[in-house]
Amino acid sequence: MTSTHKYVINKGFDSEREVEAIGFSTVGDYIDFYGIDGRGDKVVTLRIRAARVETVEQLAS
């Protein structure tokens, strides 16, 4: 089983938010955060425009 991690997007900014995901990647103008669905497939759980992201930080597990 793949473990999830907590990430903080824009830490210290007004738009700060947490997301739980197995990982993330840049896809064109977006940053996609991934999770695993009920069938075990990797799926995008959050897509955010890269221009709106100042920082992405993984919280300690």
C-alpha positions in Angstrom: 0.0 0.0 0.0 1.2 3.5 -0.8 1.4 5.9 2.1 0.0 9.4 2.0 1.8 12.5 3.1 0.5 15.9 4.2 1.6 18.9 2.2 1.1 22.6 3.0 0.6 24.8 0.0 1.6 28.5 0.4 2.7 28.2 4.0 2.5 31.6 5.7 0.4 33.2 3.0 -3.3 34.1 3.2 -4.1 31.2 0.7 -2.4 28.5 2.9 -4.0 25.1 2.8 -3.2 21.5 3.6 -3.6 18.5 1.3 -3.1 14.8 1.9 -1.6 13.0 -1.1 0.8 10.3 -2.2 2.8 12.9 -4.2 2.5 15.7 -6.7 3.9 16.7 -10.1 3.9 19.7 -12.4 1.7 19.2 -15.5 1.8 22.2 -17.9 0.5 25.2 -16.0 -0.8 23.1 -13.1 0.4 21.2 -10.0 -1.5 17.9 -9.6 -1.6 16.2 -6.2 -2.3 12.4 -6.4 -4.2 9.9 -4.3 -5.2 6.3 -4.7 -8.9 5.4 -5.5 -10.8 2.4 -4.3 -9.5 0.2 -7.1 -5.9 1.1 -6.3 -5.5 3.4 -9.3 -3.5 6.7 -9.0 -5.9 9.7 -9.4 -5.7 13.5 -9.3 -7.2 14.6 -6.0 -6.3 18.3 -6.3 -5.3 20.4 -9.3 -4.1 24.0 -8.7 -2.6 26.6 -11.1 1.1 26.7 -10.6 1.0 30.5 -10.9 -1.1 30.6 -7.6 1.5 28.5 -5.7 4.3 30.2 -3.8 5.5 27.1 -1.8 4.8 23.4 -1.4 6.1 21.9 1.8 5.8 18.3 3.0 5.0 18.0 6.7 7.1 15.6 8.8 5.4 12.2 9.1 
